[in-house]
Amino acid sequence: MAESMLQPLRAPSLLLLSLAVVWGTPSATQTPAPLSIPCSFYSGKTCEECLKNVTCLWCTTNNTCLEYPVKMILPPSSLCALSNARWAACWINFEALIIAMSVVLGAILLGVIVCCCYCCYCRKSSSARLRLEAEEENLIRERERRKQESLQRKNERTIKHNEIRKKYGLLHDMDHPYSNFDNE
C-alpha cells in the first residue's frame, strides 16, 4: 500500500532528476555570491566563480574580475577590451554578446514593423474590398430599379397605344385571333 502511494511522487521527481542531468547541475544549488564581497576577490580564480555575481565583469587578458561600470553602458577599453570581456556567460565575449543581442533585437523589430505594415495593408485592402462590394450591390440595385421603371413605362405606353388603336378601330379583338380572316 505504501508503494502505491509513493508511485505518483516518483514520476515528478524522476522528471526533475532527468532535467537536472540533461541541463547539468540544477540552478537551485548555485547560489549567487553575496553582494558584500567585492569583485576583485575573484581575480585569479575562474570565470564562472567571478560571473556568479552579476555585478562583476571577467577580463581574460589578465584573468581579473572587475566591477562592471554601471554608469556607462559599455565598459571602456581602458578597463578591458570588449573582445576580452566576459559578462553573464564565460563562453561568449562581450563584443559577440552585443552583436548577437543587436541582431536578435533588430530581427524582432523588423518583424514587428513588417507585421504592422502587413496588417495596415490588409485592413486598407479589406475596407477597400468591402467598399467595392457595397458599391457593386448599390449598382445592381440601381440597375434593377431602372429596369423595373423601364418595364412599367413600357406597359403604360402599351396600354396608352392600345387605347388609341381601340379609339380609331385599329385594335383587333384579341379574344378572337382569327376574326381578321372572317371579314375577308
Secondary structure, DSSP 8 states (H G I E B T S, - for coil): -HHHHHHHHHHHHHHHHHHHHHHSS-TTT-----TTS-GGGGTTS-HHHHHTSTTEEEETTTTEEEE--TTSSS--TTT--TTTEE-S-TTS-HHHHHHHHHHHHHHHHHHHHHHHHHHHHHHHHHHHHHHHHHHHHHHHHHHHHHHHHHHHHHHHHHHHHHHHHHHTT----TT-TTHHHH--
